[in-house]
Amino acid sequence: MEEYSLEVTGMDCKSCECTVREEVTGLRGVSSVYPDAQADEVTVSGELGTSERVRQAIIKIGYEAEV
């Protein structure tokens, strides 16, 4: 299990946070997701090696993301 944060640009509001949370929570190996639009950050807990899948999922829904 690891915890990591991604810098995410384009999240502006609570609705954006919910969209990101719903998309990332459904990924295999992800335990928890905490998006923070004000900090432009998403903190994730999950199995080792999930960070690239999470990054790709966030990009897929229209945001920019970097680990």
Phi, psi and omega in degrees: 000137177223158174237134181212162179239147175242140173277122183236122177255144180110346176281121184245343189206179179298325178298319176298317179300317180296319179299313179296314181302313181297318182293315186281325180300329181284355182281140178298133176092355180265128180263318181210152182222128180231089177283144177223099183297323181295326180267357185053048186215146172234124178256132186232140169245135180183185179295155176303139176088009181271349189299321181290322176297318179296314179302315180295322179295320179291319177297320181302328181266010169105009179251161172265139183217137176224138178282000000 
